[in-house]
Structure formats: structure tokens, C-alpha cells
Amino acid sequence: MLYSAGFEFEYALVTESPDVGAGAIRDVGTFRDFVDLDFDALQRALADGSGTTDDGLVRGDLGIKSGYWYLEGDERFDAEGTFTTMLVKGVEIRTPICPSITEAADRLVDLQGDIAKRLEPLGLHLGIVGFNPVREAYVLDPPLNEWEQRMRAEHREYDHAEVSNLSYGPDINLSFPGLSATEVVEVTRRLTYYSPFMVPFSFSSPFHAGQPWHGPSKRTYERTWRRVAARCFVDPPAGAEPTMVHRPRIAREEGRIEFKAFDSFLTRELLLAGAALTLGVCLAGDLPGLADKPSRDLHQRAATAAFTDPEIAAGARQVLAAARRALSERAGLRHEVGHLDGLDQLLSEGRTPADSLLDAYSRTGLMYHPEGLR
């Protein structure tokens, strides 16, 4: 096996609306989130899903994250530390570990169909967008109690809930048999360095507070420099950045590399293109840049200007070329090179997927992609 792959993909939830067409306009109020989603009803609808016996999955300690799909949001606790509810932002699907990105994408689409059937009785459907398009801000209501404040100070994964509970995106998970812990960390640092040149190919969050934002990625502008762009799971070498390098929680997680900086991909084709780019950058030993933390400046420039920024465009050309070389040089991966063609086209046209969302918005008033991956 050359590598293994898996996807985690966050979906927004939307209510059923009239068909777009014949002049019909969908109401942006059909977007659902932590203000009006019922955690208990959703948890019942999604209970006993597939994947609950898959030993390759990391499970949470609250019983929410136990299979191939689960609710995503901000967990709340009472003053004694007992879980009370979740302020739900949407749902997440995670695939089993697969031998290729194509198989992982196929499994994601299959699971998407399964969960869609579970949601239909609630009048809910899957939507795709990189950042909550209707909320101006996420405000904790009620405010954190003392127990929650202490717990969040100890567990950094709760940091910046004001951004994470508004944002949606995929995690591209890859592992390469035979890489040492030091090599895994180096690959993760490479992804972190080149992240601002990779992410524009995924931009899909050009809305905020009910109207178009002033750039193609509100998600990247607010999130990527606050949270890691990539992380890995190995025994941390001396001096490793603690937010980037984590000890494996289960044996199967050893060596996993997780790229977390992409916006939500609107189609299966774009997801495969982003995954092929990530795979190629991981293998591109001729990309010299390494970083322990993502660049705020470069990510925010990318988020507002995308490929019209000369440095971002040049970096995007560099990573695309390096990824293409790295995949082409390996006989077992040459078939993945074709996935990059769509990214070449976006770059040559100076467009991102956010432009497609804006085009649709001008016709329909809709601020998210109303269907799942196809």
C-alpha cells in the first residue's frame, strides 16, 4: 500500500425549500444552525448509524462521536461538569480508512445518501458552504460557567469556538507506511507552510451576516491562522509544536497526517482535486518551505484577494507543479494526476469556487450549495 486515506466532511443543515427555477427565490432563512436546531431530536434521528464497530475510528467520551456520522457543534456542561446539550452547527461524516482518495470519496458519497434519508423525516437536508452565511456572530448563550471555563482552559481543542461553530470544511487524512515520526512532522510542517497557496482552490465562503462578504473566504480569514492548518499523530519529537503534533489516541492513528485548512468543497470532483493536491504536496520533497504555525498575513491575503494577489497566485502555481511532479514520478499514483486539471483551470481563469456560489446567489438569492457532493 502506497498510502491510506480518509475524509471528514462537515455539512450545514437546511430546510426544504421550493425548487430554484421559474424565478423562484429560496429564503436564506432555510439555513439552520445552533439557534434553532434541536440536538436531542437530531441525535435520535442519527442514532445507531453505520461504523459503530469500526476499530479504526477514534471515539469521543460523550457517546456522540461513535460511527461514520455525528453531530458537530459546541458542547455545553452544567456547573458540576455533566454534559447538558450541544449547540449544533451541522453534521459530520467521516469515512473508514481507504486505500485511495477515490475510494474514500466514493464512501463519503454513499454515507451522504444514508444520512440524508435519516434527516428527511425532520425536514432537513444537507447543504455545503465554508462559513455560516446568515449569522453575524456566534455568542455563547448562556455564558460559560466556571466549570466550563476551567475545562476549556485545559483542553485547547475548545479554543476559538466563536469561529469553529460558524465554519465548515473537510479534513484530508493521509498516512504513508514507513515514514518515521520525524518525517511525518516534516510533511505536516510543509503543508502548514504551503497552506495559503493551496486553500484558494476550495474557497466557498463569500457570505457573512446575510450578504456577500468582501472576499471569497470568510472562513480562511477568520479561522486558519487561529487554528492549525495541519496536524499529525506521532510520538512528538523533541521541540515539536504542541498544537501541531499529537500522540496517537489509538494504534491505527499512528502516522496520520490531517490537512484541515480547506474550505468546504462543493463537488466530489473538487474534493478529489484538493485531496490529490494535498497528497502531492505531502510527497513533494522539492518544496523547501516548512512552518510550525500558519501565516496569518498570507491566509488573510488569500481570503480577500485569492489569485489576484500575485504572491498567492505564484505560490499556487508552485504547489500545483510540485504536486503534479510528485504524483507523476510514482507509478502507483500517476492516475491521480488528472484530478489536478480542474485546479489548473481555476488558476488560469483566476476563479475560485466562491465565484460559482456568488453567480448562483445573483440568480436565486441562495447563499449555500443546496445539495450534497455529486
N, C-alpha and C positions, 0 to 999 in steps of 0.2 A: 504494500500500500504506500503510495507516494505521500498522501496526506489524508486527513479526515476533516469533515466539515459539518456545520450545523448552523441554523439561523434561529434567532429570536426576533420576533416581529411584533411591534405594538400597533394596535388598531384603535382608532376612535370608534365610538358608538353613535349612531344616528338613527332617527326615527323615520318610518316610512313616509315618503312624500309622493306627490303626483309626479308622473313622468315628465322629464325635461323634454320639451318639444312643443311645437304648435304655439310658441310664445309663452309657455308655462314657465313660471319662475319658482324655484324652490326657496322656501323660507330658511334663512340662516339659523333660525331658532330650532331647526331639526337637529342641530348638533347637540349632543348630550354629554354631560360631564359630572364632576363632583357636586355640582349644585343640585342636580335632580336625578341622578342615578341611584337606584336602591341596591345597596350592597347585598343584603340578605336575599332578595329576590333573584339577583344575578348569580349569587353563589349557589342557590338551589338549582337554577337552570343549568349551570355548568358542572354540577357535581357528577362524580363517577365517570369522568371522561377517560379517554384513552391515554396510555402512557403511565398509569399509576404504578405499574410493576417494572418499569424500565430502570434498571440499576445504574444506567449511565447518566441519570438526571440528578442534579442537586435539588434537595427538598428543603423548603423552609420549615421553621419550627412552629408555625401557626396553622398548618394544615391547608393553607391557601394554595401554595405552590407545590402541587403534588403530581401533576401529569403533563401532558403536552400543551395544555392551555390553562390559563388562570387570569384572575383579575389583577389589574395594575392600578396603583394609587398610593395614597398616603395613609399609613396605619395609625390609628388612634388608640390610646390606652387610658384607663382610669387612674386615679391617684395612687392605687396600690400596684399598678403595673399589669392589670388584666386587660387583654385586648377587648375593645368595645365595637369598633367598626372600621371600615376603610372608606376614605373619600375617593371614590373610583374615578379614574381618568379614562379607562378603557380596558381592553383585554389584550393579553399577550399570548402568542402561540410560539412554542419552541419545538423544533424538530428533534427527532432522535439523531444520533451521530451517524453520518452517512459517508460513503467513500468518495463523494464528489459533490461539487456545488450544484450540479444539475439535479442529482438525486435529492439533495436537500431542498431545492426549490420545488420539486415535484411533491415531496412530502408536505411542505408548507401549504401548497395549494389544496392538497387533499384534506388536510386538517382544517383549513379555512372553510371548506364546504361543510365539514362536520359541525363546526362551531356555529356556522351561520344557521343551520337547522335548529340548534338549541336556542338561538336568540329570537327566531321568528315569532314564537308564541308571545313574547314580550313586546312585539312591535319594534324590535331593534335590529339594526343591520350594521355591517362593518363599513367604516369609512377610512380613508387614508389622507393624512396631512402631517406635516412636520411639527406644527405648533398649533395650540388651541387658537382658532381664528376669531372667537367671539368674546373671550374674557379679556379684560384689561389687566387683571392680576389674579393670582391665587392667594387668598388670605385665609389663614388658619382660623376656623370658627368651630368650637371655641378656641381661644389661645391655648398654647401648650401649658399643661400643668407642671408642677415641679418634677414629678417622676419622669415625664416625657422629656423635659429639658435635660435632666441628668443622663437619661438613656441616649439621647441624640448627641450629647457631648462625647460619649464613649464610642458610639458607632457612627463613623463618618459616612456610611452609605446613606444616611438620612440628610446629609448636608444639601442645602440648596433645593429643598422641596418646593420652594416658590417658583423654581424653574422646571424641575423634573416632573411636577404634576401638571404642567402645561405642555410638555414636549412629547413627541412620539418619534420613534426611529427604530431601525434594526440593529442588532448586534451580529457581526460576521464572525463566527467562531471557526478557527482553523488550528490544527495541530499537525506536526511533522515528526514522524518516528525518527529517532536517532539524534535529534537536536539536544545538546546539553542545556542545562539551566542558563548558563551564560549566553549561549546562542539564542535561546528563546527571549531573554531580556533584550538582547541587541535588536532582534526583529521588532519587538514591541516599541523600542525607542525609535527605530526607523519609521514605523507607522505614525508615531506621535509627531515626529519632525515633518513628515510629508502630508499630514492630515489636511492642512488648509488648502493644498493643491488637489486633493482627492475629493473633498466633500462637495464642491460646486456641482459635480455631476449628479448629485442626489437632491439638490435644493428643492424643497417643496413646502416652504412656509412663508409665503409672501403676504400673509394677512395678520392683523392684530387688532383686537378690540372692535371687530365688526367691519373693518375696512382694509384696503390694501396698505401694506407697510411700505417703507421707503427702500426696500431691498428684497432680494429673493429668499433670504433665510433668517427670519426672526429667531429660529431655533439655534442656529450656529452663533448668532450674535450674542445671545444670552447665555448659552449653555456650555459650549465646548471648552472654553478657557476656564470655566469654573469647575468642570468635572473632567475626568481623564478622557483622552481621545482613544487610548488603547490600554489594555491591561493584560497581564498574563498570570498563570498559576504554576509556580515552581517554588522550591525552597529558595528564599531570597538570597542571592549572593551578597557579600559584604558591600555596603554602600548603596544598595538598590533603593530606588524611590518607593517609599512605602505605599503610596496611593496607586502605584502602577504595578507593583509586584506583590502577589498574594500567595500564601501557602494553599495547596490544593485541599479542598474540603472533602473530596472523595478520590479514590485511586484513579478513576477514569479521567479526572480533571487535570492530572499531571501533564504539563506542557501545553495546555490550552492557551491560545492567543485570541484575544477578543478585541475587534475593532468596533468602537462604539460611537464614532463621530458623524456618521452619515445621517442626513435627514431621511424621512420615510420615502422609499421608492414607490412609484405609482404603478409600476407594471412588473410582471415577472421578468421580462427582458431586461429592464433596468436593474433589477435586483441581481440578476446573473452577471450583468456588466460590472456592477460595483464589487461583487464578490470576486470576479476574475481580476479586477484591478487590485484588490486587496491581496489576493493570492500572489499575483505577480510582484507586487512591491515587497511582500514578505521574502520572496526568493531572489530579489534583485540585489545581489552583492555589490553592484556598481553604483548604487545610490549611497553616497557617503554620509548624508545627514543623519544625526541622532539627537534626540531630545528626551528629557525626563518629564517635561510638562509642555502642554500645548501652548502655542503662541497666541496670546490674546489679540495682539495687533493684526497678525496675518489672518486669523479666523474672522475677526470683525471686518477687515477689509474685504475678504472673500464674501462675507454675508451681505454686504451692502453693494458691492460692485461686481462680484463674480468674475467672469472672464474679460470684462472691460478694464480691469486692473492689470497692467502689463506684467507685473511680477507674478500674480496669481495665474495668468494665462501661460506664462513661460514655465512655471512650476508644474502646471497641469500637463503641458506637452512633455516635460521631462519624465514625469511618473508614468504617463501612458507609454512612452517609448521604452522605458526601462522594463515595465511590466510585460510589454509585448516581446521584448528580447528574452526575458527570463522564462516565459511560458514556451516560447518557440524553441528554446535550447533543450527542453526536456521532452523526450519522445512521448511520454505518457500524458503530457499536458498541452500538446500542440492544438488539440481540438478546442481548448478553452479560449484560444486567441481570438476567434471570431466574435466572442461576446464583447470585445473591446471596440468593435467597429462603430457601434452606436455612440460611444463616448467620443470617438474621433469626429463624428458628425456634429454632436453638440458643440464641441470646442471650435470647430471650423465655422459654425454658424453663430457662435457667441451666445448660445442659448443654454438655459438650464430647464429642468422640468417645471420649475416655478412659472416659467413663461406659459406653459400649457395650462396650468391652473388659472393664471390671470386671463388667458384667452377664453377659457370656459366661463369664468366669472363675468366677463363682459357680455356673454350671451345669456347666462342663466341666473346670475346672482349667487351661485353656489361657491362656497369657499373651501371645499374639500373634494377629493376624488370619491364619488359616491359608491363605488364598487370595490371589491377586494382585488387582489392580484389576478391578472389574467395573462 
